[in-house]
């Protein structure tokens, strides 16, 4: 079968469900083994896709599509270190960063696991020494705070991990700075003592405008108390350009490198996670890596029909390409996971928001969906109205932790809400049910005619539910890796390069030009609207 034929068969299966609609809830009786087929255990996570609109026939067509697209061969090329980032000629080896010691990963034929282990050893040493007080600041004070400065992949991953796993009363406080808006770094530094603060600068190229602007503010803040000579003793850096970090004033032994085969949005497993290793303690950071490594093993070893990233990708592609659904909501029922939708926006939309193939030709069909969300139950009081009764059908990912924080009573309420929302989205409430309910309350016919349609829930809205035992480091690592591999599978099916991000470059280039104009430089040619804005805001 050709790839075009496999796509045609897959999309035809989806269109068949539109021509002869079968509600999701009715698929459970039509497909008696549906719950088993569409539920899978993976690296400590339970993934239930049975409430998705994907039918058994659609699953078979999807698995044929996966095989025809040679997803397994592409997966092998990634893990074997081939240059699957074709536009930049780079390997993509984030699994090597969380592999156990003794692994033998190679990038473009060159061994890399030894270097990974060396960096991890240095991270552990610094984290242990800072937490124990063996390493102190320039004035002899123990370090009590870390300010992490980065943006994009150098910020979202560490920020998510810290928010999800942070102790309520740990020895080290972490604060994060990403936006070039001066208000963010002012808030991050407020109340901290430079004598007990370490600033960690994270930039792959060490040329990122926002990160360097904030780095300069932080260095001046340190120097204001410690003096220029000692400010550098309170700096550390993570970069693929260590020479630039040293030139900035970071001591060479405080610079942690990573290779060009580490993509920014896949980099939390590398030295980019240094701040988290310090704040959490290296042992918990290592557990986080181990959870992701377990998901890597599942992705590599599980058969396609029981492979969680493959099944999640097929559900997404079914919704996107088969049914034309361009948006997905992500709702973690754990307040500590409230940044998961933000993280997935970058992971999914930057990776797969592409309009041309790896060969540079226009794509044949729609690619990435737009991702949004918030923590449950907060989101229920914000955007769930649209999920239940809006004109667009928006698939939802619901993430639950069986054992939560606080009292068992509060956790039961949280879990009940998450489970109930998934059921309500699928089952809905018919107008006949609403009318019967209103009649039982004695409402008159005219009022019922007005209110019944407004209280009707169409249902048949798809969702995936992911359950972890508890929000612990291993589970979080497995969850993030699950989504990483889902993105990879989708990219292979769409024929795109999920690992470059040229789309972020044009605006950055133009911003440099416009900055010069705003700061008093000569005005350059622009469209009338842009020229007017520059004129209005020019200092």
DRENBAKOL-285038 format. One record per residue (C-alpha): residue number from 1; residue in one letter; chain; x, y, z. Coordinates in Angstrom, 1 decimal. Each point is the difference from the previous one (the first is absolute). Example, Ala and Ser with C-alpha at 12.3 -4.5 7.8 and 13.67 -1.06 7.14 Angstrom:
<sites>
<1,'A','A',<12.3,-4.5,7.8>>
<2,'S','A',<1.4,3.4,-0.7>>
</sites>
This chain:
<sites>
<1,'X','A',<0.0,0.0,0.0>>
<2,'X','A',<1.3,3.5,-0.8>>
<3,'X','A',<0.0,2.7,2.6>>
<4,'X','A',<-2.7,2.0,-2.0>>
<5,'X','A',<-2.2,-3.1,0.0>>
<6,'X','A',<0.5,-0.6,3.7>>
<7,'X','A',<-0.9,3.6,0.7>>
<8,'X','A',<-3.1,-0.3,-2.2>>
<9,'X','A',<-1.1,-3.1,1.8>>
<10,'X','A',<0.5,1.6,3.4>>
<11,'X','A',<-1.9,3.2,-0.9>>
<12,'X','A',<-2.7,-2.1,-1.7>>
<13,'X','A',<-0.6,-1.8,3.3>>
<14,'X','A',<-0.4,3.3,1.7>>
<15,'X','A',<-2.4,1.4,-2.6>>
<16,'X','A',<-2.0,-3.2,0.2>>
<17,'X','A',<-0.8,0.9,3.7>>
<18,'X','A',<-1.3,3.3,-1.2>>
<19,'X','A',<-2.2,-1.5,-2.8>>
<20,'X','A',<-1.5,-2.6,2.4>>
<21,'X','A',<0.5,1.6,3.5>>
<22,'X','A',<0.6,-2.3,2.9>>
<23,'X','A',<0.3,1.8,3.3>>
<24,'X','A',<3.1,-0.7,2.0>>
<25,'X','A',<-2.0,-1.4,2.9>>
<26,'X','A',<-1.6,-2.5,-2.3>>
<27,'X','A',<3.4,-1.3,-1.2>>
<28,'X','A',<0.3,-1.9,3.3>>
<29,'X','A',<-2.8,-2.3,-0.9>>
<30,'X','A',<0.9,-0.1,-3.7>>
<31,'X','A',<3.6,-0.9,0.9>>
<32,'X','A',<-0.2,-2.2,3.1>>
<33,'X','A',<3.8,0.0,0.6>>
<34,'X','A',<0.3,3.7,-0.6>>
<35,'X','A',<1.1,0.9,3.6>>
<36,'X','A',<2.8,-2.6,-0.2>>
<37,'X','A',<1.1,0.9,-3.5>>
<38,'X','A',<0.1,3.7,0.7>>
<39,'X','A',<1.6,0.0,3.4>>
<40,'X','A',<3.7,-0.6,0.7>>
<41,'X','A',<2.4,0.0,2.9>>
<42,'X','A',<3.3,1.7,-0.8>>
<43,'X','A',<2.8,0.8,2.4>>
<44,'X','A',<-2.3,0.4,3.0>>
<45,'X','A',<-2.7,1.9,-1.8>>
<46,'X','A',<-3.4,-1.2,-1.0>>
<47,'X','A',<-1.2,1.4,-3.3>>
<48,'X','A',<-3.7,-0.4,-0.9>>
<49,'X','A',<-0.9,1.0,-3.6>>
<50,'X','A',<-3.3,-1.9,0.0>>
<51,'X','A',<-1.9,3.3,0.2>>
<52,'X','A',<1.6,1.2,-3.2>>
<53,'X','A',<-2.0,0.0,-3.3>>
<54,'X','A',<2.5,-2.4,-1.5>>
<55,'X','A',<-1.8,-3.2,-1.0>>
<56,'X','A',<1.4,-3.5,-0.1>>
<57,'X','A',<0.1,0.2,-3.8>>
<58,'X','A',<1.7,3.3,0.3>>
<59,'X','A',<2.6,-1.4,2.3>>
<60,'X','A',<0.8,-2.8,-2.5>>
<61,'X','A',<0.3,2.5,-2.8>>
<62,'X','A',<2.1,2.2,2.2>>
<63,'X','A',<2.4,-2.8,0.9>>
<64,'X','A',<0.3,-0.8,-3.7>>
<65,'X','A',<0.8,3.7,-0.6>>
<66,'X','A',<2.7,-0.1,2.8>>
<67,'X','A',<1.6,-3.1,-1.7>>
<68,'X','A',<-0.2,1.5,-3.5>>
<69,'X','A',<1.5,3.3,1.2>>
<70,'X','A',<2.9,-2.1,1.5>>
<71,'X','A',<-0.4,1.5,3.5>>
<72,'X','A',<1.9,-2.9,1.5>>
<73,'X','A',<3.0,0.5,-2.3>>
<74,'X','A',<-0.1,3.8,0.7>>
<75,'X','A',<-0.1,-0.8,3.7>>
<76,'X','A',<3.1,-2.2,-0.4>>
<77,'X','A',<1.8,2.8,-1.9>>
<78,'X','A',<-0.7,2.4,2.9>>
<79,'X','A',<1.3,-2.3,2.7>>
<80,'X','A',<3.0,-1.0,-2.1>>
<81,'X','A',<1.1,3.6,-0.4>>
<82,'X','A',<-0.6,0.6,-3.7>>
<83,'X','A',<-0.5,3.6,-1.2>>
<84,'X','A',<-3.8,0.0,0.1>>
<85,'X','A',<0.0,3.8,0.4>>
<86,'X','A',<0.6,0.2,-3.7>>
<87,'X','A',<-0.1,3.8,-0.5>>
<88,'X','A',<2.8,0.5,2.5>>
<89,'X','A',<1.9,-3.3,-0.5>>
<90,'X','A',<-0.3,-1.0,3.6>>
<91,'X','A',<-0.8,-3.1,2.0>>
<92,'X','A',<-2.9,0.2,2.5>>
<93,'X','A',<1.0,-1.9,3.2>>
<94,'X','A',<-1.8,1.2,3.0>>
<95,'X','A',<-0.6,-3.6,1.0>>
<96,'X','A',<3.8,-0.3,0.5>>
<97,'X','A',<-0.2,2.7,2.7>>
<98,'X','A',<-2.2,-2.1,2.3>>
<99,'X','A',<1.5,-3.4,-0.8>>
<100,'X','A',<1.5,-1.9,2.9>>
<101,'X','A',<3.8,0.1,0.4>>
<102,'X','A',<1.7,-2.5,-2.3>>
<103,'X','A',<-2.1,0.8,-3.0>>
<104,'X','A',<1.7,0.2,-3.4>>
<105,'X','A',<-1.8,2.7,-2.0>>
<106,'X','A',<1.7,1.5,-3.0>>
<107,'X','A',<-0.7,3.2,-1.9>>
<108,'X','A',<1.0,-0.2,-3.7>>
<109,'X','A',<2.2,-3.0,0.9>>
<110,'X','A',<1.8,1.7,2.9>>
<111,'X','A',<-0.4,-1.3,3.6>>
<112,'X','A',<-1.9,2.5,2.2>>
<113,'X','A',<-1.1,-2.0,3.1>>
<114,'X','A',<3.3,0.5,1.8>>
<115,'X','A',<-0.2,3.8,-0.4>>
<116,'X','A',<-3.6,-0.1,1.2>>
<117,'X','A',<1.0,-1.9,3.1>>
<118,'X','A',<2.9,2.4,0.6>>
<119,'X','A',<-2.4,3.0,0.0>>
<120,'X','A',<-2.5,-1.8,2.3>>
<121,'X','A',<2.9,-0.6,2.4>>
<122,'X','A',<0.9,3.6,0.1>>
<123,'X','A',<-3.7,1.0,0.4>>
<124,'X','A',<-0.3,-2.4,3.0>>
<125,'X','A',<3.2,1.3,1.6>>
<126,'X','A',<-1.1,3.7,-0.2>>
<127,'X','A',<-3.5,-0.8,1.1>>
<128,'X','A',<1.2,-2.0,3.0>>
<129,'X','A',<2.7,2.6,1.0>>
<130,'X','A',<-2.4,2.9,-0.2>>
<131,'X','A',<-2.7,-1.8,2.0>>
<132,'X','A',<2.5,-1.1,2.7>>
<133,'X','A',<1.7,3.3,0.2>>
<134,'X','A',<3.3,-1.4,-1.1>>
<135,'X','A',<0.0,2.6,-2.8>>
<136,'X','A',<-0.8,3.5,1.2>>
<137,'X','A',<-0.2,3.5,-1.4>>
<138,'X','A',<2.7,2.6,-0.2>>
<139,'X','A',<-0.7,1.3,3.5>>
<140,'X','A',<-0.3,-3.5,1.6>>
<141,'X','A',<-3.8,-0.1,0.0>>
<142,'X','A',<-1.7,-3.2,-0.9>>
<143,'X','A',<-2.0,0.1,-3.2>>
<144,'X','A',<-3.8,0.2,0.8>>
<145,'X','A',<-1.4,1.0,-3.4>>
<146,'X','A',<0.6,-0.7,-3.7>>
<147,'X','A',<-1.2,2.4,-2.7>>
<148,'X','A',<-0.4,-1.9,-3.3>>
<149,'X','A',<0.2,2.2,-3.1>>
<150,'X','A',<-1.0,-1.4,-3.4>>
<151,'X','A',<-2.9,0.1,-2.5>>
<152,'X','A',<-2.0,-2.5,-2.0>>
<153,'X','A',<1.5,-3.5,0.4>>
<154,'X','A',<2.5,1.4,2.4>>
<155,'X','A',<-2.8,1.1,2.3>>
<156,'X','A',<-3.3,-1.9,-0.5>>
<157,'X','A',<1.4,-3.5,0.8>>
<158,'X','A',<1.8,0.9,3.2>>
<159,'X','A',<-2.8,2.3,1.1>>
<160,'X','A',<-2.6,-2.8,-0.5>>
<161,'X','A',<2.2,-2.5,1.9>>
<162,'X','A',<0.6,2.3,2.9>>
<163,'X','A',<-3.6,1.0,0.3>>
<164,'X','A',<-1.1,-3.7,-0.1>>
<165,'X','A',<2.5,-1.4,2.4>>
<166,'X','A',<1.2,2.9,2.3>>
<167,'X','A',<0.1,-0.7,3.7>>
<168,'X','A',<-2.2,2.3,2.1>>
<169,'X','A',<3.0,0.9,2.2>>
<170,'X','A',<3.3,-0.9,-1.7>>
<171,'X','A',<3.5,1.3,0.8>>
<172,'X','A',<0.2,1.7,-3.5>>
<173,'X','A',<-2.6,2.3,-1.5>>
<174,'X','A',<-0.2,0.1,-3.8>>
<175,'X','A',<-1.2,3.0,-2.0>>
<176,'X','A',<-0.3,0.3,-3.7>>
<177,'X','A',<0.5,2.8,-2.5>>
<178,'X','A',<-0.9,-0.3,-3.7>>
<179,'X','A',<-1.7,3.2,-1.3>>
<180,'X','A',<2.1,2.9,-1.1>>
<181,'X','A',<-2.7,2.2,1.8>>
<182,'X','A',<2.0,1.5,2.9>>
<183,'X','A',<-2.9,-0.7,2.3>>
<184,'X','A',<0.8,-3.7,0.1>>
<185,'X','A',<3.6,0.2,1.1>>
<186,'X','A',<-0.8,2.7,2.5>>
<187,'X','A',<-2.6,-2.3,1.6>>
<188,'X','A',<2.4,-2.9,-0.1>>
<189,'X','A',<2.8,1.8,1.7>>
<190,'X','A',<-2.2,1.8,2.5>>
<191,'X','A',<0.7,-1.0,3.6>>
<192,'X','A',<3.0,-2.1,-0.9>>
<193,'X','A',<3.5,0.6,1.5>>
<194,'X','A',<2.7,0.0,-2.7>>
<195,'X','A',<2.4,-1.5,2.6>>
<196,'X','A',<-2.1,-3.2,0.1>>
<197,'X','A',<-1.3,-0.1,-3.6>>
<198,'X','A',<1.3,-2.0,-3.0>>
<199,'X','A',<-1.0,1.2,-3.4>>
<200,'X','A',<-0.1,-2.8,-2.7>>
<201,'X','A',<0.0,1.3,-3.6>>
<202,'X','A',<-1.4,-2.4,-2.5>>
<203,'X','A',<0.4,0.6,-3.7>>
<204,'X','A',<0.9,-2.5,-2.7>>
<205,'X','A',<1.8,2.6,-2.1>>
<206,'X','A',<0.6,2.5,2.7>>
<207,'X','A',<-1.2,2.7,-2.4>>
<208,'X','A',<-3.7,0.0,0.8>>
<209,'X','A',<-1.0,3.6,0.3>>
<210,'X','A',<-2.5,-0.4,2.9>>
<211,'X','A',<2.3,-2.2,2.0>>
<212,'X','A',<3.1,2.2,-0.4>>
<213,'X','A',<-2.1,3.1,1.0>>
<214,'X','A',<-1.1,-1.6,3.2>>
<215,'X','A',<3.5,-1.5,0.6>>
<216,'X','A',<1.4,3.5,-0.1>>
<217,'X','A',<-2.5,1.3,2.5>>
<218,'X','A',<0.7,-3.0,2.3>>
<219,'X','A',<3.8,0.5,-0.2>>
<220,'X','A',<-0.3,3.7,0.8>>
<221,'X','A',<-2.3,-0.9,3.0>>
<222,'X','A',<2.7,-2.4,1.3>>
<223,'X','A',<2.8,2.4,-0.6>>
<224,'X','A',<-1.9,2.8,1.8>>
<225,'X','A',<0.5,-2.0,3.3>>
<226,'X','A',<2.9,-2.3,-0.7>>
<227,'X','A',<2.1,2.1,-2.4>>
<228,'X','A',<1.0,-0.9,-3.6>>
<229,'X','A',<2.7,-2.4,1.0>>
<230,'X','A',<-2.2,-2.1,2.2>>
<231,'X','A',<-3.2,0.1,-2.0>>
<232,'X','A',<1.3,-2.7,-2.3>>
<233,'X','A',<0.2,-2.4,3.0>>
<234,'X','A',<-3.8,0.2,0.1>>
<235,'X','A',<-0.5,-0.9,-3.6>>
<236,'X','A',<-0.4,-3.4,-1.8>>
<237,'X','A',<-0.9,-0.6,-3.6>>
<238,'X','A',<-1.4,-2.7,-2.2>>
<239,'X','A',<0.8,0.4,-3.7>>
<240,'X','A',<1.1,-1.7,-3.1>>
<241,'X','A',<2.4,3.0,-0.5>>
<242,'X','A',<2.0,-0.2,3.3>>
<243,'X','A',<2.6,2.4,-1.3>>
<244,'X','A',<-2.6,2.8,-0.2>>
<245,'X','A',<-1.1,-0.8,3.6>>
<246,'X','A',<3.6,0.3,1.2>>
<247,'X','A',<0.4,3.3,-1.9>>
<248,'X','A',<-3.2,1.3,1.8>>
<249,'X','A',<1.8,-0.6,3.3>>
<250,'X','A',<-1.1,-3.5,1.1>>
<251,'X','A',<2.9,-2.1,1.5>>
<252,'X','A',<0.9,-2.9,-2.3>>
<253,'X','A',<-0.7,-2.6,2.6>>
<254,'X','A',<-3.5,1.4,0.4>>
<255,'X','A',<-0.9,-0.4,-3.7>>
<256,'X','A',<-2.0,-3.1,-0.9>>
<257,'X','A',<-0.1,-0.9,-3.7>>
<258,'X','A',<-2.4,-1.9,-2.2>>
<259,'X','A',<0.3,-1.0,-3.6>>
<260,'X','A',<-1.8,1.3,-3.1>>
<261,'X','A',<-2.0,-3.3,-0.1>>
<262,'X','A',<-2.0,1.2,3.0>>
<263,'X','A',<-2.9,2.0,-1.2>>
<264,'X','A',<-1.2,2.9,2.3>>
<265,'X','A',<-3.5,-1.4,0.7>>
<266,'X','A',<1.5,-3.4,0.6>>
<267,'X','A',<2.8,1.2,2.3>>
<268,'X','A',<-1.4,-0.3,3.5>>
<269,'X','A',<1.8,-3.3,0.3>>
<270,'X','A',<3.4,1.7,-0.6>>
<271,'X','A',<1.9,2.5,2.1>>
<272,'X','A',<-2.9,2.3,-0.8>>
<273,'X','A',<-1.5,-1.7,3.0>>
<274,'X','A',<2.9,1.1,2.3>>
<275,'X','A',<-2.2,2.4,2.0>>
<276,'X','A',<-2.5,-2.8,0.6>>
<277,'X','A',<2.7,-2.4,1.0>>
<278,'X','A',<1.2,2.6,2.6>>
<279,'X','A',<-3.5,0.9,1.3>>
<280,'X','A',<-1.4,-3.6,0.1>>
<281,'X','A',<3.2,-1.8,0.9>>
<282,'X','A',<1.8,-2.1,-2.6>>
<283,'X','A',<-1.6,-3.2,1.1>>
<284,'X','A',<-3.5,1.2,-0.8>>
<285,'X','A',<1.3,1.4,-3.3>>
<286,'X','A',<1.5,-3.4,-0.8>>
<287,'X','A',<-3.4,-1.6,0.7>>
<288,'X','A',<-1.6,2.4,-2.5>>
<289,'X','A',<2.6,-1.1,-2.6>>
<290,'X','A',<-0.8,-3.6,0.8>>
<291,'X','A',<-3.7,0.4,-0.6>>
<292,'X','A',<0.7,1.4,-3.5>>
<293,'X','A',<2.4,-2.8,-0.7>>
<294,'X','A',<-2.7,-2.5,0.9>>
<295,'X','A',<-2.3,1.7,-2.6>>
<296,'X','A',<2.8,-0.2,-2.5>>
<297,'X','A',<0.2,-3.8,0.6>>
<298,'X','A',<-3.7,-0.3,-0.5>>
<299,'X','A',<0.0,2.0,-3.2>>
<300,'X','A',<2.8,-2.2,-1.4>>
<301,'X','A',<-1.3,-3.3,1.2>>
<302,'X','A',<-3.8,0.0,0.1>>
<303,'X','A',<-1.8,-1.3,-3.1>>
<304,'X','A',<-1.6,2.8,-2.0>>
<305,'X','A',<-3.6,-1.0,1.0>>
<306,'X','A',<1.1,0.3,3.7>>
<307,'X','A',<2.3,2.9,-0.3>>
<308,'X','A',<-1.2,3.1,1.9>>
<309,'X','A',<1.7,2.7,-2.0>>
<310,'X','A',<-1.1,-1.7,-3.3>>
<311,'X','A',<-3.6,-0.3,1.2>>
<312,'X','A',<-0.1,3.6,1.2>>
<313,'X','A',<1.4,1.2,-3.3>>
<314,'X','A',<-2.6,-1.9,-1.9>>
<315,'X','A',<-2.8,1.5,2.1>>
<316,'X','A',<1.4,3.4,-0.8>>
<317,'X','A',<0.3,-0.6,-3.7>>
<318,'X','A',<-3.5,-1.5,-0.1>>
<319,'X','A',<-1.4,3.2,1.5>>
<320,'X','A',<2.2,2.3,-2.0>>
<321,'X','A',<0.1,-1.5,-3.5>>
<322,'X','A',<-3.0,-2.3,0.1>>
<323,'X','A',<-2.5,2.3,1.8>>
<324,'X','A',<1.5,3.5,-0.5>>
<325,'X','A',<0.5,0.9,3.6>>
<326,'X','A',<2.7,2.6,0.4>>
<327,'X','A',<0.1,0.6,3.7>>
<328,'X','A',<0.6,-2.3,3.1>>
<329,'X','A',<-0.4,0.9,3.7>>
<330,'X','A',<2.3,-1.4,2.7>>
<331,'X','A',<-1.4,-0.1,3.5>>
<332,'X','A',<2.2,-1.4,2.8>>
<333,'X','A',<-2.0,-0.6,3.2>>
<334,'X','A',<3.0,1.0,2.1>>
<335,'X','A',<0.7,3.6,0.8>>
<336,'X','A',<3.8,-0.7,-0.1>>
<337,'X','A',<-0.4,-1.0,-3.7>>
<338,'X','A',<-1.7,3.2,-1.0>>
<339,'X','A',<3.0,0.9,-2.3>>
<340,'X','A',<-0.4,-3.3,-2.0>>
<341,'X','A',<-2.2,1.7,-2.7>>
<342,'X','A',<2.6,2.8,-0.3>>
<343,'X','A',<2.8,-2.5,-0.4>>
<344,'X','A',<-2.0,-2.0,-2.5>>
<345,'X','A',<-0.7,3.1,-2.1>>
<346,'X','A',<3.7,0.3,-0.7>>
<347,'X','A',<0.7,-3.8,-0.3>>
<348,'X','A',<-2.8,-0.6,-2.4>>
<349,'X','A',<-0.6,3.3,-1.9>>
<350,'X','A',<3.7,0.8,-0.5>>
<351,'X','A',<0.8,-3.5,-0.9>>
<352,'X','A',<-2.8,-0.8,-2.4>>
<353,'X','A',<-1.3,3.4,-1.0>>
<354,'X','A',<1.5,-0.4,-3.5>>
<355,'X','A',<-1.3,0.6,-3.5>>
<356,'X','A',<2.6,-1.8,-2.0>>
<357,'X','A',<1.5,-3.5,0.0>>
<358,'X','A',<3.5,-1.1,0.8>>
<359,'X','A',<0.7,0.4,-3.7>>
<360,'X','A',<-1.4,3.5,-0.1>>
<361,'X','A',<-3.2,-0.8,-1.9>>
<362,'X','A',<-3.4,1.3,1.3>>
<363,'X','A',<-1.6,-2.4,2.4>>
<364,'X','A',<-2.9,-2.0,-1.3>>
<365,'X','A',<-2.2,0.4,3.1>>
<366,'X','A',<-0.4,2.0,3.2>>
<367,'X','A',<2.6,-0.3,2.6>>
<368,'X','A',<0.2,1.0,3.7>>
<369,'X','A',<-3.0,0.9,2.0>>
<370,'X','A',<-0.2,3.1,2.3>>
<371,'X','A',<0.4,-1.0,3.7>>
<372,'X','A',<-1.5,1.8,2.9>>
<373,'X','A',<-1.1,-0.8,3.6>>
<374,'X','A',<0.2,0.6,3.7>>
<375,'X','A',<-0.1,-2.0,3.2>>
<376,'X','A',<-3.3,-1.7,0.9>>
<377,'X','A',<-2.2,1.0,1.7>>
<378,'X','A',<0.9,3.6,-1.0>>
<379,'X','A',<-0.6,-0.7,-3.7>>
<380,'X','A',<-3.5,-1.2,0.7>>
<381,'X','A',<-0.9,3.5,1.0>>
<382,'X','A',<1.7,1.6,-3.1>>
<383,'X','A',<-0.1,-1.9,-3.3>>
<384,'X','A',<-1.9,-3.2,0.7>>
<385,'X','A',<-3.2,1.8,-1.1>>
<386,'X','A',<1.4,0.0,-3.5>>
<387,'X','A',<1.2,-3.6,0.3>>
<388,'X','A',<-3.5,-1.2,0.9>>
<389,'X','A',<-2.3,2.2,-2.0>>
<390,'X','A',<2.1,1.9,-2.5>>
<391,'X','A',<-0.3,-0.3,-3.8>>
<392,'X','A',<3.4,-1.6,-0.3>>
<393,'X','A',<0.9,-3.4,1.2>>
<394,'X','A',<3.3,0.3,2.0>>
<395,'X','A',<1.7,-3.3,1.1>>
<396,'X','A',<1.3,0.1,3.6>>
<397,'X','A',<2.9,-1.6,1.8>>
<398,'X','A',<-0.8,-0.5,3.7>>
<399,'X','A',<2.8,-0.9,2.4>>
<400,'X','A',<-0.7,-1.4,3.4>>
<401,'X','A',<2.1,-0.9,3.0>>
<402,'X','A',<-1.6,-2.8,2.0>>
<403,'X','A',<1.7,1.1,3.2>>
<404,'X','A',<0.1,3.8,0.4>>
<405,'X','A',<1.0,2.5,2.5>>
<406,'X','A',<-2.1,1.1,3.0>>
<407,'X','A',<-2.8,-2.0,1.5>>
<408,'X','A',<-1.5,-3.1,-1.6>>
<409,'X','A',<-3.3,1.8,-0.1>>
<410,'X','A',<1.4,2.9,-2.1>>
<411,'X','A',<1.8,-2.4,-2.3>>
<412,'X','A',<-3.2,-2.0,-0.5>>
<413,'X','A',<-1.8,3.1,-1.0>>
<414,'X','A',<2.7,0.8,-2.5>>
<415,'X','A',<0.0,-3.4,-1.5>>
<416,'X','A',<-3.8,-0.1,-0.1>>
<417,'X','A',<0.0,3.2,-2.0>>
<418,'X','A',<2.6,-1.3,-2.5>>
<419,'X','A',<-1.9,-3.3,-0.6>>
<420,'X','A',<-3.3,1.8,-0.1>>
<421,'X','A',<1.1,2.4,-2.7>>
<422,'X','A',<1.3,-2.7,-2.2>>
<423,'X','A',<-3.3,-1.9,0.3>>
<424,'X','A',<-2.1,3.1,-0.5>>
<425,'X','A',<1.9,1.0,-3.1>>
<426,'X','A',<-0.7,-3.4,-1.5>>
<427,'X','A',<-3.5,-0.8,1.2>>
<428,'X','A',<-1.6,3.5,0.1>>
<429,'X','A',<-3.6,0.5,0.9>>
<430,'X','A',<-2.8,-0.2,-2.6>>
<431,'X','A',<-2.7,2.6,-0.5>>
<432,'X','A',<-2.6,-2.7,0.9>>
<433,'X','A',<1.7,-0.6,3.3>>
<434,'X','A',<0.1,3.7,0.7>>
<435,'X','A',<-3.7,0.5,-0.9>>
<436,'X','A',<-1.0,-2.9,2.3>>
<437,'X','A',<2.0,1.5,2.9>>
<438,'X','A',<-1.6,3.4,-0.5>>
<439,'X','A',<-3.5,-1.4,-0.3>>
<440,'X','A',<0.6,-1.9,3.3>>
<441,'X','A',<0.7,3.4,1.6>>
<442,'X','A',<-3.3,1.3,-1.2>>
<443,'X','A',<1.3,2.5,-2.6>>
<444,'X','A',<-2.4,1.1,-2.6>>
<445,'X','A',<0.3,-1.0,-3.7>>
<446,'X','A',<1.1,3.4,-1.3>>
<447,'X','A',<2.8,0.3,2.5>>
<448,'X','A',<1.1,-3.6,-0.7>>
<449,'X','A',<0.1,0.8,-3.7>>
<450,'X','A',<2.4,2.9,0.7>>
<451,'X','A',<2.2,-1.6,2.6>>
<452,'X','A',<0.3,-3.6,-1.2>>
<453,'X','A',<2.2,0.6,-3.0>>
<454,'X','A',<2.3,2.2,2.2>>
<455,'X','A',<0.4,-2.8,2.6>>
<456,'X','A',<0.6,-2.7,-2.6>>
<457,'X','A',<3.5,-1.5,-0.2>>
<458,'X','A',<0.7,-1.6,-3.4>>
<459,'X','A',<2.8,-2.2,1.4>>
<460,'X','A',<2.0,-2.2,-2.4>>
<461,'X','A',<3.1,2.2,0.9>>
<462,'X','A',<3.2,-2.0,0.1>>
<463,'X','A',<2.5,-0.2,2.8>>
<464,'X','A',<3.1,-1.9,1.1>>
<465,'X','A',<0.6,-0.7,3.7>>
<466,'X','A',<3.5,-0.5,1.3>>
<467,'X','A',<0.3,-1.3,3.6>>
<468,'X','A',<3.2,0.0,2.1>>
<469,'X','A',<0.2,-1.5,3.5>>
<470,'X','A',<1.3,3.3,1.4>>
<471,'X','A',<1.8,3.1,-1.2>>
<472,'X','A',<3.5,-1.3,0.7>>
<473,'X','A',<3.1,0.5,-2.1>>
<474,'X','A',<-0.2,-3.3,-1.8>>
<475,'X','A',<-3.6,0.6,-1.1>>
<476,'X','A',<0.8,3.5,-1.2>>
<477,'X','A',<3.0,-1.2,-2.0>>
<478,'X','A',<-2.1,-2.7,-1.6>>
<479,'X','A',<-2.8,2.5,-0.8>>
<480,'X','A',<2.2,2.5,-1.7>>
<481,'X','A',<1.8,-2.7,-2.0>>
<482,'X','A',<-3.4,-1.5,-1.0>>
<483,'X','A',<-0.9,3.3,-1.6>>
<484,'X','A',<3.5,0.4,-1.6>>
<485,'X','A',<-0.4,-3.3,-1.8>>
<486,'X','A',<-3.6,0.7,-1.0>>
<487,'X','A',<1.3,3.2,-1.7>>
<488,'X','A',<2.7,-2.1,-1.8>>
<489,'X','A',<-2.5,-2.5,-1.3>>
<490,'X','A',<-2.3,2.7,-1.3>>
<491,'X','A',<3.0,1.7,-1.7>>
<492,'X','A',<0.9,-3.2,-1.8>>
<493,'X','A',<-3.6,-0.5,-1.2>>
<494,'X','A',<-0.2,3.5,-1.3>>
<495,'X','A',<3.4,-0.2,-1.6>>
<496,'X','A',<1.4,3.1,1.8>>
<497,'X','A',<3.1,0.8,2.0>>
<498,'X','A',<-1.2,0.3,3.6>>
<499,'X','A',<3.4,1.1,1.2>>
<500,'X','A',<0.7,3.4,-1.6>>
<501,'X','A',<-1.7,3.3,0.6>>
<502,'X','A',<0.7,2.4,-2.8>>
<503,'X','A',<-3.4,1.7,0.7>>
<504,'X','A',<1.4,1.8,3.1>>
<505,'X','A',<2.9,1.6,-2.0>>
<506,'X','A',<-1.6,2.7,-2.2>>
<507,'X','A',<-1.7,1.9,2.8>>
<508,'X','A',<3.3,-0.1,2.1>>
<509,'X','A',<1.9,1.4,-3.0>>
<510,'X','A',<-2.4,2.8,-0.6>>
<511,'X','A',<-0.1,0.8,3.8>>
<512,'X','A',<3.8,0.7,-0.2>>
<513,'X','A',<-0.6,2.6,-2.8>>
<514,'X','A',<-3.0,1.6,1.7>>
<515,'X','A',<1.9,0.2,3.3>>
<516,'X','A',<2.6,2.2,-1.6>>
<517,'X','A',<-2.7,2.2,-1.3>>
<518,'X','A',<-1.8,0.3,3.3>>
<519,'X','A',<3.4,0.9,1.6>>
<520,'X','A',<0.6,2.9,-2.3>>
<521,'X','A',<1.3,-1.5,-3.2>>
<522,'X','A',<-1.0,1.0,-3.5>>
<523,'X','A',<-3.5,-1.2,-1.0>>
<524,'X','A',<0.1,-2.8,-2.5>>
<525,'X','A',<-2.7,-0.9,-2.6>>
<526,'X','A',<-3.1,-1.6,1.5>>
<527,'X','A',<-3.7,-0.5,-0.8>>
<528,'X','A',<-2.1,3.0,1.1>>
<529,'X','A',<-1.3,-1.7,3.1>>
<530,'X','A',<3.4,-1.1,1.3>>
<531,'X','A',<1.5,3.4,-0.8>>
<532,'X','A',<-2.8,1.7,1.9>>
<533,'X','A',<0.5,-2.2,3.1>>
<534,'X','A',<3.8,0.7,0.0>>
<535,'X','A',<-0.7,3.7,-0.3>>
<536,'X','A',<-2.5,-0.1,2.9>>
<537,'X','A',<2.2,-2.0,2.3>>
<538,'X','A',<3.4,1.4,-1.0>>
<539,'X','A',<1.9,1.2,3.1>>
</sites>
